[in-house]
């Protein structure tokens, strides 16, 4: 059963939500039958990458807050992140447009590394204070998760996977995602926000029980003897 997660690398609750969902998934007996797919979402598509600007100043500008209030809010979010074992260093966060980071994830997904890519991006942004719009940074992250450096470089230098990013953003509107993280289970149920593991677990149980009714287990062959096929061929 597929679980799609719309997310943006600059969203602090997306990383927190990832951890809480993972905790729920660990407790789910049929976790090996769950396929997680990360989907692109941009909270601010027009954001300019400005490595010299503090995240507090950026938030003050776009939200009309004072820099001190922005710092207080970031401290509060950091304390929530710490509760799930994450270290946020918001004073080091780099103001960066996330479009190329999403293209990086889209490419990684084709190599079965989507979750690894998301994890590395979140850590780079919230913990390590790296510029996630910088191609050198993305190449380094790709190397860490086993992606082909030259192939990834070709992707980043061009416009490959731009359409995939835009498609995900369009789909977010279709499924009712107005913010992130946004979890869609089997395209039937949605969980919005970084909910508690118990909420995710309940959603998994409900959606999986319904999915399982229409996706029964295939018969397992215990022996392979002589037989006849529907076309009349016998062996």
N, C-alpha and C positions, 0 to 999 in steps of 0.2 A: 504494500500500500504506500502510495506516495504522500509525503508531507512537503509542501512547498513553503519556503520561508523568504518573504520579501524583507530586505535589509539594506542599510547604507553604512558604509565603513565609519562615518563620522557620528553615527547614532550610538550614544553610550548605553542605552537600554537594549540595543540589539545584541551587544556582547554579553550583557547580563542575561538577556532572554535566552541566548544560546546555551549558557551554562545551566539555566534552570530547565530548559527542554532536555538537555543531555542527561540531567539527573533523573528526570521522569522516564526517559527512554531506557536508562539502566535498570529501572524497576519493572519495565514492561516485559512480560514473559515472551512475547512474540517479536521482540526487537529486531531479530534477524530478518523479519519480513517487512521492515519499514525502510523505504527508500527516501532519503532526505535530499531535496534539491534547493539550492540557494538561488534566489531571484533578485534581480537588480532593482533598486529604487534610489532616487536622488531627492534628498530633503531640500536641497537648494541647487538646482541645475545651473543657475547663473553665478554661483560662487567663483571668485577668482582665487587662484592659488597665491597666497602671500606668506611665505615662510617667516618673514620678519614680524608678523603681527601676532599678538597673543590671542588665544581663543577667548579670553575674557573680554578683550576689546572688540573682537568680532561679534560676540553675543550681545554686547552692549549696543553695538550699532544696529544689528538686525532686529533685536527684540525691544529696543528702547530702554534697556536696563542701565544701571550704573555699573562701571567695572567692578566695584566692590560687591554689588549684589550678584553679578555674574560669577565672581569667584566663590561666593557663598554657595550658590547653586551647584557649582562644579565640585566643591568640597562635599556637599550632601550626596551627589551622585557617586562620588568616589567611595564614600562610606558604604553605600548600598552595594557597590561592586565588590568591596572587600568582604562582604558577608557571603559571597559565593566564590571566594578565593581569587578574585582578580585584583591586580594592582593598577590603579589608574594614576597617571602623572599628568594631570590636565594642564599644569603650568608649562609642560613641554610639548603639548599638542600643537601640530602644525596646521594652519588654516589651508586646506587643499581641496580643490575640486575632485570629486570622486569618480568621474566618468571613466578615466583610464584604469582606475582600480577595478571598476566593474568589468571592463573589457578583459582585464587580467583574470578575473574569476570565471568569466564565460569561457575563456580559453582553457583554464585549468579544469573546468567541468568536462570538457571533451577528452581529457586524459584521466578522468576519474579522481580528480584532486580538488573538487569544488570545496569540500568542507575544510581541507587543509589550507586552501588559499584564503578562505574567510578567516580562519583562526590566525593565520600569519598577519593578515591585514589589520585585524582588530588589535593584536598585540603590538604591531608596529605603530599604530596610531595612538592607542591609549596608554600603553606602557612605555614604549621605547622612544616616543616623540619623533618618529620618522616622517618624512614627507611622502605620503602615499600617492601623490600625483607624479612624483619623480620617477622617471623610467629606470634609472640606475637602482633605485630602491626596490622597484617591482622586479627587476631582473634578479636582484639578490634574494628576494623572498621566493621567487620562482626556483632558484637554485636550491634553496633550503628544502623545498618540498619535492625535488626531483624532476622539475620541468626542464625541457631542452632549452638551453640559454639562447641559442641562435634562432630557434623557432619562435620563442617568446619575444625576442628582440624585433623580429620581422613583424610580429603582430602589433607590438606597441608603436613601431615607427610608422605604420600605416593606419588604416581605419577598420581593420578586421574586427568582427564581433560587436561593432557599433549597432548594427541592426538588432542583434540579440538583446543588447541592453535596452534599446528603445522598445522592443517588443515586450519585455518584462515590465517596463514602466507603464506601457499601455494596458497590459493584463492586470496590473495592480488596480487600475481604475475599474476594470470590469468585475473584479471580485470584491470590490468595496474597500480596498486598502487606502485609507486617507493618511496613515502614518505607519511607522515601523517601530519594532518588528511586527510582522503580520504573518501568522501561521495558518495555512490552509491544508486541511486534512481530507484527502481523497476528493477534493473539489466539492465537498458537501458541507463541511464545518470549518469555522474560522475561530482563531483565538488571537485577539489583538493585545499587544503589549507584552512586557516581560512578566507574565503571570507566575504564580507559585508552581512548583513542580506538581503539586496535587491537582491543579487545574489542568495542566498539560496531560497528566496521566489519565484523568477522567475523560478528556477529549480523545486520547488515543484509544482507550477501551471502547468508547461508544462508536467511534468511526470504524475501528477495526472489526468490531462484531458485525457491523452491517456489511463491510467490505468482504468479510469472510464468507457470508452467505451467498454472494454472487461470484466468489472466486474459490471454489472448493479445491481441496488438495488433490493433485493428480494421483491416479492409481500408481502404486509402486509395483514394478514387476519383480516377482520373487523367483520366477523360473521362466526360461525361454525354450519351449518345446516346439514340435511340429504344429503348424497351424495353417488355416486357409484365410486368405484376405478377401475383402469385399469384391474384388474383381475376379474371383474364382480361382486365383492362383493358389496352389497348395504346395507345401514343402514338408 
